[in-house]
Amino acid sequence: MEPNFGRINTLLVEAFNDILVIEESELKKSQFKDLSITEMHTIEAIGMYKKKDHF
């Protein structure tokens, strides 16, 4: 079964890399073309958390 895990891993890595290429291409076409993928992912991650109320 080990060879199957290797093949699955290869396919997932290829799919992930393809997604990154598409994501970067589409970002460059948007109003946010001056941001990198890393910056966009950071902004998205920060936005996932609700602001905490300070007492």
N, CA, C and O atoms as a GROMACS GRO file, in nm:
protein
  220
    1MET      N    1   0.081  -0.121   0.000
    1MET     CA    2   0.000   0.000   0.000
    1MET      C    3   0.085   0.127   0.000
    1MET      O    4   0.036   0.232  -0.041
    2GLU      N    5   0.206   0.121   0.043
    2GLU     CA    6   0.291   0.239   0.048
    2GLU      C    7   0.303   0.311  -0.086
    2GLU      O    8   0.295   0.434  -0.088
    3PRO      N    9   0.321   0.240  -0.198
    3PRO     CA   10   0.331   0.313  -0.326
    3PRO      C   11   0.206   0.397  -0.356
    3PRO      O   12   0.216   0.502  -0.421
    4ASN      N   13   0.090   0.352  -0.311
    4ASN     CA   14  -0.032   0.430  -0.333
    4ASN      C   15  -0.028   0.562  -0.258
    4ASN      O   16  -0.074   0.664  -0.308
    5PHE      N   17   0.027   0.559  -0.136
    5PHE     CA   18   0.037   0.682  -0.058
    5PHE      C   19   0.130   0.781  -0.128
    5PHE      O   20   0.103   0.901  -0.130
    6GLY      N   21   0.236   0.732  -0.185
    6GLY     CA   22   0.328   0.818  -0.259
    6GLY      C   23   0.262   0.881  -0.379
    6GLY      O   24   0.281   0.999  -0.406
    7ARG      N   25   0.186   0.803  -0.450
    7ARG     CA   26   0.115   0.854  -0.569
    7ARG      C   27   0.010   0.957  -0.530
    7ARG      O   28  -0.002   1.062  -0.594
    8ILE      N   29  -0.064   0.927  -0.425
    8ILE     CA   30  -0.166   1.022  -0.376
    8ILE      C   31  -0.099   1.151  -0.333
    8ILE      O   32  -0.148   1.259  -0.365
    9ASN      N   33   0.013   1.141  -0.262
    9ASN     CA   34   0.085   1.260  -0.219
    9ASN      C   35   0.130   1.342  -0.339
    9ASN      O   36   0.115   1.464  -0.340
   10THR      N   37   0.185   1.276  -0.439
   10THR     CA   38   0.229   1.346  -0.560
   10THR      C   39   0.113   1.419  -0.626
   10THR      O   40   0.128   1.535  -0.666
   11LEU      N   41   0.000   1.354  -0.639
   11LEU     CA   42  -0.117   1.416  -0.701
   11LEU      C   43  -0.166   1.536  -0.620
   11LEU      O   44  -0.203   1.639  -0.678
   12LEU      N   45  -0.168   1.523  -0.489
   12LEU     CA   46  -0.213   1.634  -0.404
   12LEU      C   47  -0.117   1.753  -0.413
   12LEU      O   48  -0.161   1.868  -0.418
   13VAL      N   49   0.012   1.725  -0.414
   13VAL     CA   50   0.111   1.833  -0.426
   13VAL      C   51   0.096   1.903  -0.561
   13VAL      O   52   0.102   2.026  -0.568
   14GLU      N   53   0.078   1.827  -0.667
   14GLU     CA   54   0.059   1.886  -0.800
   14GLU      C   55  -0.068   1.970  -0.805
   14GLU      O   56  -0.068   2.080  -0.862
   15ALA      N   57  -0.175   1.921  -0.746
   15ALA     CA   58  -0.301   1.997  -0.743
   15ALA      C   59  -0.284   2.126  -0.663
   15ALA      O   60  -0.330   2.232  -0.705
   16PHE      N   61  -0.218   2.118  -0.550
   16PHE     CA   62  -0.194   2.235  -0.466
   16PHE      C   63  -0.112   2.339  -0.543
   16PHE      O   64  -0.145   2.457  -0.541
   17ASN      N   65  -0.006   2.295  -0.609
   17ASN     CA   66   0.077   2.387  -0.687
   17ASN      C   67  -0.001   2.450  -0.802
   17ASN      O   68   0.016   2.568  -0.830
   18ASP      N   69  -0.085   2.372  -0.868
   18ASP     CA   70  -0.169   2.427  -0.974
   18ASP      C   71  -0.264   2.534  -0.920
   18ASP      O   72  -0.285   2.638  -0.984
   19ILE      N   73  -0.320   2.509  -0.803
   19ILE     CA   74  -0.410   2.606  -0.740
   19ILE      C   75  -0.336   2.735  -0.708
   19ILE      O   76  -0.389   2.844  -0.729
   20LEU      N   77  -0.212   2.724  -0.659
   20LEU     CA   78  -0.134   2.843  -0.629
   20LEU      C   79  -0.106   2.925  -0.755
   20LEU      O   80  -0.112   3.048  -0.751
   21VAL      N   81  -0.076   2.859  -0.864
   21VAL     CA   82  -0.050   2.929  -0.990
   21VAL      C   83  -0.176   3.002  -1.036
   21VAL      O   84  -0.170   3.118  -1.077
   22ILE      N   85  -0.290   2.935  -1.031
   22ILE     CA   86  -0.416   2.996  -1.071
   22ILE      C   87  -0.450   3.113  -0.979
   22ILE      O   88  -0.492   3.219  -1.025
   23GLU      N   89  -0.432   3.092  -0.849
   23GLU     CA   90  -0.462   3.197  -0.752
   23GLU      C   91  -0.376   3.321  -0.777
   23GLU      O   92  -0.426   3.433  -0.774
   24GLU      N   93  -0.247   3.300  -0.801
   24GLU     CA   94  -0.158   3.412  -0.827
   24GLU      C   95  -0.195   3.484  -0.956
   24GLU      O   96  -0.193   3.607  -0.962
   25SER      N   97  -0.229   3.409  -1.058
   25SER     CA   98  -0.269   3.467  -1.186
   25SER      C   99  -0.394   3.554  -1.170
   25SER      O  100  -0.400   3.665  -1.222
   26GLU      N  101  -0.492   3.503  -1.098
   26GLU     CA  102  -0.617   3.578  -1.078
   26GLU      C  103  -0.596   3.699  -0.988
   26GLU      O  104  -0.659   3.803  -1.008
   27LEU      N  105  -0.507   3.687  -0.891
   27LEU     CA  106  -0.478   3.800  -0.803
   27LEU      C  107  -0.416   3.914  -0.883
   27LEU      O  108  -0.448   4.031  -0.860
   28LYS      N  109  -0.329   3.881  -0.977
   28LYS     CA  110  -0.263   3.983  -1.059
   28LYS      C  111  -0.363   4.055  -1.150
   28LYS      O  112  -0.334   4.166  -1.197
   29LYS      N  113  -0.477   3.996  -1.176
   29LYS     CA  114  -0.581   4.058  -1.259
   29LYS      C  115  -0.677   4.145  -1.176
   29LYS      O  116  -0.758   4.219  -1.232
   30SER      N  117  -0.668   4.136  -1.045
   30SER     CA  118  -0.765   4.202  -0.958
   30SER      C  119  -0.716   4.340  -0.914
   30SER      O  120  -0.607   4.384  -0.951
   31GLN      N  121  -0.799   4.406  -0.836
   31GLN     CA  122  -0.762   4.537  -0.781
   31GLN      C  123  -0.651   4.526  -0.678
   31GLN      O  124  -0.594   4.627  -0.636
   32PHE      N  125  -0.619   4.403  -0.636
   32PHE     CA  126  -0.515   4.381  -0.536
   32PHE      C  127  -0.386   4.330  -0.599
   32PHE      O  128  -0.311   4.256  -0.536
   33LYS      N  129  -0.360   4.369  -0.723
   33LYS     CA  130  -0.247   4.315  -0.797
   33LYS      C  131  -0.111   4.349  -0.735
   33LYS      O  132  -0.010   4.287  -0.770
   34ASP      N  133  -0.109   4.446  -0.644
   34ASP     CA  134   0.018   4.481  -0.580
   34ASP      C  135   0.046   4.396  -0.455
   34ASP      O  136   0.149   4.414  -0.391
   35LEU      N  137  -0.045   4.306  -0.420
   35LEU     CA  138  -0.025   4.216  -0.306
   35LEU      C  139   0.027   4.082  -0.354
   35LEU      O  140  -0.004   4.036  -0.463
   36SER      N  141   0.107   4.019  -0.268
   36SER     CA  142   0.154   3.884  -0.298
   36SER      C  143   0.051   3.784  -0.245
   36SER      O  144  -0.038   3.818  -0.168
   37ILE      N  145   0.066   3.660  -0.288
   37ILE     CA  146  -0.022   3.554  -0.239
   37ILE      C  147  -0.005   3.540  -0.088
   37ILE      O  148  -0.103   3.524  -0.015
   38THR      N  149   0.118   3.548  -0.041
   38THR     CA  150   0.144   3.536   0.103
   38THR      C  151   0.073   3.647   0.180
   38THR      O  152   0.013   3.622   0.284
   39GLU      N  153   0.080   3.768   0.128
   39GLU     CA  154   0.013   3.880   0.194
   39GLU      C  155  -0.139   3.860   0.195
   39GLU      O  156  -0.205   3.887   0.295
   40MET      N  157  -0.193   3.813   0.084
   40MET     CA  158  -0.337   3.790   0.076
   40MET      C  159  -0.379   3.680   0.173
   40MET      O  160  -0.482   3.692   0.239
   41HIS      N  161  -0.302   3.575   0.182
   41HIS     CA  162  -0.334   3.467   0.277
   41HIS      C  163  -0.324   3.515   0.421
   41HIS      O  164  -0.403   3.474   0.506
   42THR      N  165  -0.228   3.603   0.448
   42THR     CA  166  -0.214   3.659   0.584
   42THR      C  167  -0.336   3.744   0.619
   42THR      O  168  -0.390   3.733   0.728
   43ILE      N  169  -0.378   3.829   0.526
   43ILE     CA  170  -0.497   3.912   0.549
   43ILE      C  171  -0.618   3.825   0.571
   43ILE      O  172  -0.699   3.852   0.659
   44GLU      N  173  -0.632   3.720   0.492
   44GLU     CA  174  -0.745   3.629   0.506
   44GLU      C  175  -0.742   3.560   0.642
   44GLU      O  176  -0.845   3.547   0.708
   45ALA      N  177  -0.624   3.516   0.685
   45ALA     CA  178  -0.611   3.448   0.814
   45ALA      C  179  -0.645   3.541   0.930
   45ALA      O  180  -0.710   3.500   1.026
   46ILE      N  181  -0.601   3.664   0.922
   46ILE     CA  182  -0.631   3.761   1.027
   46ILE      C  183  -0.781   3.786   1.033
   46ILE      O  184  -0.838   3.799   1.141
   47GLY      N  185  -0.845   3.793   0.917
   47GLY     CA  186  -0.988   3.819   0.911
   47GLY      C  187  -1.074   3.705   0.961
   47GLY      O  188  -1.194   3.723   0.984
   48MET      N  189  -1.015   3.588   0.980
   48MET     CA  190  -1.091   3.472   1.026
   48MET      C  191  -1.129   3.484   1.174
   48MET      O  192  -1.220   3.416   1.222
   49TYR      N  193  -1.058   3.569   1.245
   49TYR     CA  194  -1.079   3.578   1.388
   49TYR      C  195  -1.158   3.703   1.422
   49TYR      O  196  -1.131   3.812   1.370
   50LYS      N  197  -1.255   3.686   1.509
   50LYS     CA  198  -1.335   3.800   1.551
   50LYS      C  199  -1.256   3.885   1.648
   50LYS      O  200  -1.174   3.836   1.725
   51LYS      N  201  -1.284   4.014   1.642
   51LYS     CA  202  -1.218   4.106   1.735
   51LYS      C  203  -1.269   4.078   1.875
   51LYS      O  204  -1.389   4.065   1.898
   52LYS      N  205  -1.177   4.071   1.968
   52LYS     CA  206  -1.213   4.046   2.108
   52LYS      C  207  -1.239   4.179   2.178
   52LYS      O  208  -1.169   4.277   2.157
   53ASP      N  209  -1.342   4.179   2.261
   53ASP     CA  210  -1.372   4.299   2.340
   53ASP      C  211  -1.274   4.308   2.456
   53ASP      O  212  -1.245   4.209   2.523
   54HIS      N  213  -1.224   4.426   2.477
   54HIS     CA  214  -1.132   4.449   2.590
   54HIS      C  215  -1.209   4.519   2.700
   54HIS      O  216  -1.276   4.619   2.675
   55PHE      N  217  -1.199   4.469   2.818
   55PHE     CA  218  -1.271   4.527   2.932
   55PHE      C  219  -1.184   4.616   3.012
   55PHE      O  220  -1.230   4.674   3.111
   0.00000   0.00000   0.00000
